[in-house]
Amino acid sequence: LNLNNSLANIKVTGKQDSALAAFLKGKIDLQENPLTATFDSVRFNYGNILISNNKDWIIKYVPNQEIGFEQFVIKSDSVYLNLKGKYSFNGNSDLSLVGKDIPLADIYAIIFPVDSGKTLVRKQYPVQGNINDLFVNYKGDFENPQITAGVQTGKLVYIGSEENQDIGNLKFNLDYKNESADILIDLKNAVDKGALNITGTIPYSNPFKESDSLNGGITGPADFQLISKDFEIKYFLKTLPFLPDIGGKLNGEITATGNASAPELKGS
């Protein structure tokens, strides 16, 4: 820490064994109101995961009130996530996380890292394609949170040992407030061969509060609908490595009403 003319130059390094390391370098202008911190070099290593900055991180801080993220792009491999907005300690926050053109292979590598001490080559993720748009917004406070989220993929392709197979695309939207979540899930097979649509409302307890419910916070009335027409499920299951191989086409319509912990199902 070097303090000169109310400008603090900061450099922080840390390491724990070979699994965790951090490096942070920047400056804080103590004369500005709010206080402004600019970090031009950021690196965090955890195992095979490397997180760094793309451009300078610019953070504004009002003591005991709020912290604002003016420019805060997080980079890991080919994944770029932009954090914008403010977090309020005592009032309402408004934070957004935005990503575009994110390769699924990089997401897979982050979620399911390889132990480099045992494996020399990273396992190839069998599904190729991008998340074209990713958006998460948090408003309000921990007592009354409002969360909106959206994911839209481009064309997904399963890379097989003998041949490749077009899977289709996926769309997911979530709108959560007042302990209730409106959801939309659209799965479409390639060339519009089949489709699966799920819409509805599911009650869910405040995720920032500890729930006493044995149902993990899912209580109260629910109302949602599943409609499927000639939907081929085999390759969509490949997008999640831990799911079993199941083939066939799904057709039908199911509605669920009543209490979410034991809903009444109708349809076929």
Salt bridges, closest charged atoms under 4 A:
GLU32 OE1 - LYS60 NZ 3.95
ASP40 OD1 - LYS25 NZ 3.08
GLU66 OE1 - LYS86 NZ 3.73
GLU70 OE1 - LYS60 NZ 3.79
ASP77 OD2 - ARG122 NH1 3.73
ASP94 OD1 - LYS139 NZ 3.92
ASP133 OD1 - LYS100 NZ 2.48
GLU143 OE1 - LYS209 NZ 3.00
ASP245 OD1 - LYS238 NZ 2.77
GLU264 OE2 - LYS266 NZ 3.80
